[in-house]
């Protein structure tokens, strides 16, 4: 029997990295797909986001001319999907927390791919076990500060509220919130930098850095971007950040703070052109590169 010609196989890994560069033990970054999509309210489909991002990433270039380097040189492992508990968002959150905890224990930088924004709570909980002084930078078009939504305290509309109960939170990019959420933010001192046509990313960065502690978890809901760039989300809001503006924020934070872990969530591939998955994959890889260049990874 002839051996299979495996040298022609294209791996199902982030960037299609071969086994020697996607080995868990040697990799600095570890991609964790979490196809959870049980509480979305307007448009569903975020469960397809992780697979779409990984598929698109396989066509990215590894070298970043702006950063003059390759984050892939540090190794990027891709884990199997975390199986969600579709009937119990809290159980899904705990599964994510366990994975993040285990990866940080191994000195890795966890990179969560959602799925709905609820998974970020698990990422933060897992990271807190290694960085009790952790701050969370939350980039989102929505405040997500409801105590409960559609009967669930673990709805994607409640994620920032649940995170604020366990870690200090800084929100940037908000363009939609309810009056009770605004009242909660004022009463509890949750800092929110809203977004509008006259706002500048440089001002948002300075404002955020004045509030963030030395170790940071970054959570990116793709609807923070303008729908002209990123229509493939469940709840698009007009007037979002441009590619340049979000990179100003991420580059500044990665330079000045120690990024422990991050997530990119809420891609609903069927709600927009295929290019959206590519943009999301490029954003994930760009943030890896920014963290790698700053040498501020791990514990």
URQUI-V509574 format. One record per pair of residues at least 12 apart in sequence whose C-alpha atoms are under 8 Angstrom apart, sorted by sequence separation. I is the first residue (numbers start at 0). GAP is how many residues later the second one is. D is the distance in Angstrom with one decimal. If there is no record, write none. Layout:
i:gap:d
I:GAP:D
I:GAP:D
This chain:
i:gap:d
34:12:4.0
123:12:7.7
143:12:6.9
144:12:6.7
145:12:4.8
222:12:6.9
225:12:6.1
226:12:7.7
33:13:7.5
34:13:6.4
81:13:7.5
143:13:4.3
144:13:5.2
222:13:5.6
223:13:7.9
225:13:5.6
226:13:7.0
228:13:7.4
266:13:7.7
34:14:7.0
81:14:7.3
142:14:7.8
143:14:4.8
144:14:6.9
146:14:6.4
192:14:7.9
222:14:6.8
225:14:3.6
228:14:7.9
34:15:6.2
141:15:7.9
143:15:5.7
144:15:5.3
145:15:6.3
146:15:7.9
224:15:4.7
225:15:5.3
33:16:6.7
143:16:5.1
144:16:4.3
223:16:5.7
224:16:4.6
225:16:6.1
263:16:7.7
13:17:7.4
32:17:5.3
142:17:7.0
143:17:6.5
144:17:7.9
222:17:7.6
223:17:6.2
224:17:6.0
32:18:7.4
173:18:7.3
224:18:7.4
170:19:7.9
173:19:6.8
174:19:6.0
169:20:6.7
170:20:6.3
171:20:5.9
172:20:6.2
173:20:4.5
174:20:5.8
263:20:7.0
168:21:6.4
169:21:5.3
170:21:4.7
171:21:4.7
172:21:5.1
173:21:5.7
174:21:7.5
224:21:7.6
99:22:7.9
137:22:7.8
167:22:7.9
168:22:7.2
169:22:6.2
170:22:6.1
171:22:6.1
172:22:4.9
95:23:6.8
99:23:6.1
103:23:7.2
171:23:7.5
96:24:7.9
97:24:8.0
92:25:7.3
96:25:4.3
100:25:4.5
104:25:7.6
92:26:5.7
95:26:4.9
96:26:5.4
99:26:5.1
100:26:6.1
103:26:7.1
163:26:7.8
91:27:7.4
92:27:7.9
94:27:7.3
95:27:6.2
96:27:7.3
98:27:7.5
99:27:6.5
92:28:6.3
93:28:5.9
96:28:5.6
97:28:6.2
100:28:6.7
142:28:7.5
88:29:7.7
92:29:4.4
96:29:4.1
100:29:7.4
91:30:7.8
92:30:7.9
95:30:7.5
96:30:7.6
135:31:7.0
137:31:7.0
139:31:7.3
141:31:7.9
142:31:5.9
134:32:6.2
135:32:6.3
136:32:6.3
137:32:6.0
138:32:5.9
139:32:6.6
140:32:5.4
141:32:5.1
142:32:8.0
171:32:7.2
233:32:6.8
258:32:6.8
133:33:6.6
134:33:5.2
135:33:4.8
136:33:5.1
137:33:4.7
138:33:5.1
139:33:5.5
140:33:4.2
141:33:6.1
142:33:6.7
143:33:7.6
232:33:5.8
233:33:7.5
133:34:7.5
134:34:6.0
135:34:6.1
136:34:6.1
137:34:6.3
138:34:5.9
139:34:5.8
140:34:5.1
141:34:4.9
142:34:5.5
145:34:7.6
232:34:5.1
233:34:6.1
134:35:7.7
136:35:7.6
138:35:7.7
140:35:6.2
141:35:5.9
145:35:5.9
231:35:5.9
232:35:4.9
254:35:7.6
117:36:6.5
144:36:5.4
171:36:7.9
231:36:5.1
232:36:7.4
250:36:7.8
253:36:6.0
254:36:7.6
117:37:6.5
143:37:7.9
231:37:5.5
233:37:7.5
249:37:7.0
253:37:5.5
258:37:6.3
259:37:6.0
117:38:4.9
120:38:6.4
142:38:7.2
169:38:6.9
231:38:6.7
232:38:6.4
257:38:4.7
258:38:5.8
259:38:5.6
14:39:7.3
116:39:5.2
119:39:7.4
123:39:7.2
144:39:7.6
231:39:4.4
232:39:7.7
250:39:6.0
254:39:5.3
256:39:7.1
257:39:6.1
258:39:7.5
259:39:7.0
13:40:5.2
115:40:6.3
117:40:7.8
144:40:7.8
230:40:6.6
231:40:4.1
249:40:7.7
253:40:6.3
257:40:7.9
12:41:6.7
13:41:7.6
15:41:7.5
117:41:5.4
120:41:7.0
124:41:7.7
169:41:7.3
215:41:6.7
217:41:7.3
230:41:5.3
231:41:7.1
254:41:7.8
11:42:7.8
14:42:4.9
15:42:4.8
116:42:6.7
120:42:5.8
169:42:7.2
196:42:7.1
214:42:6.0
215:42:6.0
216:42:5.9
219:42:7.7
221:42:6.9
229:42:7.6
230:42:7.9
253:42:7.4
11:43:7.7
13:43:5.8
14:43:4.1
123:43:8.0
195:43:6.6
204:43:7.4
213:43:5.3
214:43:4.7
215:43:4.9
216:43:5.7
217:43:6.7
218:43:5.6
219:43:6.0
220:43:6.0
221:43:6.2
222:43:7.4
13:44:6.2
14:44:6.8
194:44:7.6
195:44:7.8
200:44:5.2
204:44:5.3
208:44:7.0
212:44:7.6
213:44:6.1
214:44:5.9
215:44:5.9
216:44:5.2
217:44:4.6
218:44:5.0
219:44:4.8
220:44:5.0
221:44:6.0
231:44:6.3
12:45:7.5
14:45:6.5
28:45:7.5
30:45:7.1
194:45:7.1
199:45:7.7
200:45:7.3
203:45:7.4
214:45:6.6
215:45:7.6
216:45:5.5
217:45:6.5
218:45:6.4
219:45:6.3
220:45:5.8
221:45:6.5
230:45:7.4
27:46:5.6
28:46:6.4
29:46:5.6
30:46:6.1
31:46:6.4
32:46:7.1
34:46:7.1
194:46:7.9
201:46:6.8
218:46:7.9
229:46:5.8
14:47:7.5
26:47:6.1
27:47:5.5
28:47:4.8
29:47:4.7
30:47:4.7
31:47:5.4
32:47:6.9
33:47:5.7
34:47:7.3
35:47:8.0
200:47:6.3
201:47:7.4
204:47:6.7
208:47:7.9
228:47:7.5
26:48:3.9
27:48:6.3
28:48:6.3
29:48:5.7
30:48:6.1
31:48:7.2
32:48:4.8
33:48:5.1
34:48:7.4
35:48:5.5
37:48:5.9
200:48:6.5
204:48:7.5
25:49:6.5
26:49:5.1
27:49:8.0
29:49:7.1
31:49:6.6
32:49:6.3
33:49:7.0
34:49:6.9
35:49:8.0
36:49:7.7
37:49:7.7
229:49:7.9
26:50:5.8
31:50:7.2
33:50:7.1
35:50:7.2
173:50:7.4
20:51:7.7
37:51:7.5
172:51:5.8
20:52:7.7
22:52:7.3
23:52:7.8
21:53:5.7
22:53:7.5
23:53:5.2
20:54:5.1
21:54:5.1
22:54:5.6
23:54:7.8
20:55:6.7
21:55:4.2
20:56:7.6
21:56:6.8
35:56:7.9
221:58:7.6
16:59:7.6
52:60:8.0
175:61:7.6
13:62:7.1
33:62:7.9
174:62:7.0
13:63:7.4
49:63:5.2
12:64:7.3
13:64:6.2
48:64:7.5
49:64:5.7
89:64:6.7
174:64:7.8
12:65:5.5
48:65:6.2
49:65:6.7
88:65:6.1
174:65:7.8
48:66:6.0
88:66:7.9
46:67:6.9
47:67:7.3
172:67:7.0
45:68:6.8
46:68:4.7
172:68:7.1
45:69:4.7
46:69:7.3
45:70:5.8
29:73:7.8
136:75:7.7
39:76:6.9
135:76:7.7
38:77:7.7
134:77:6.1
29:78:6.6
31:78:7.0
33:78:7.0
34:78:7.9
35:78:6.8
36:78:5.6
37:78:7.9
134:78:5.8
27:79:7.6
28:79:5.8
29:79:6.1
30:79:6.3
31:79:5.9
32:79:6.0
33:79:5.9
34:79:5.9
35:79:4.6
36:79:5.4
133:79:7.1
134:79:7.8
136:79:6.8
138:79:7.8
27:80:5.2
28:80:4.8
29:80:5.1
30:80:4.7
31:80:4.8
32:80:4.8
33:80:5.2
34:80:4.7
35:80:6.0
132:80:7.5
133:80:7.7
134:80:6.2
135:80:5.5
136:80:6.2
137:80:6.2
138:80:6.1
139:80:6.5
140:80:7.7
26:81:7.3
27:81:6.1
28:81:6.1
29:81:5.8
30:81:6.0
31:81:6.0
32:81:6.5
33:81:5.7
34:81:7.9
132:81:8.0
133:81:5.2
134:81:4.8
135:81:4.8
136:81:4.9
137:81:4.9
138:81:4.9
139:81:5.1
28:82:6.9
30:82:7.1
132:82:6.8
133:82:5.6
134:82:6.2
135:82:5.9
136:82:6.2
137:82:6.3
138:82:6.0
139:82:7.2
140:82:5.7
141:82:8.0
35:83:7.6
133:83:6.9
135:83:7.3
137:83:8.0
139:83:6.2
140:83:4.5
130:84:7.3
139:84:4.4
140:84:7.8
33:85:7.5
138:85:6.0
126:90:7.8
123:93:6.9
140:95:8.0
140:96:6.5
119:99:6.6
140:99:7.1
116:104:6.7
38:113:8.0
38:115:7.9
39:115:7.2
38:116:5.2
39:116:6.4
38:117:6.2
126:133:7.2
126:134:7.3
122:138:7.7
122:139:7.7
122:140:7.7
119:143:6.7
116:148:5.7
113:149:7.4
115:149:5.9
116:149:6.2
109:150:7.8
110:150:6.1
111:150:6.4
112:150:5.8
113:150:6.3
114:150:5.6
115:150:4.9
108:151:6.3
109:151:5.1
110:151:5.3
111:151:4.4
112:151:5.3
113:151:4.2
114:151:5.5
108:152:5.4
109:152:6.6
110:152:5.5
111:152:6.4
112:152:5.8
113:152:5.9
114:152:7.1
110:153:7.9
111:153:7.9
113:153:7.3
130:168:7.7
129:169:7.5
45:187:7.6
45:188:7.3
108:188:6.7
44:189:7.5
108:189:5.9
42:190:7.6
43:190:5.9
107:190:6.1
42:191:4.4
106:191:5.6
41:192:6.0
42:192:6.7
106:192:6.8
40:193:7.8
41:193:6.1
39:194:7.3
103:194:7.1
103:195:7.7
70:214:7.5
48:216:7.6
48:217:7.0
49:217:7.9
51:217:6.9
70:217:6.1
48:218:4.8
70:218:4.8
73:218:8.0
45:219:7.8
47:219:7.7
48:219:5.6
69:219:6.8
45:220:5.3
47:220:6.5
48:220:6.1
68:220:7.6
45:221:5.3
46:221:7.4
47:221:6.6
55:221:6.0
56:221:6.6
70:221:6.1
44:222:7.8
45:222:4.3
55:222:5.0
59:222:7.1
63:222:8.0
66:222:7.1
44:223:4.8
45:223:7.3
66:223:7.5
43:224:6.9
44:224:7.1
52:224:5.1
56:224:5.2
44:225:7.1
51:225:5.8
52:225:6.6
55:225:6.3
56:225:7.1
63:225:7.9
66:226:7.5
52:227:6.3
53:227:7.0
48:228:7.6
52:228:5.1
28:259:7.6
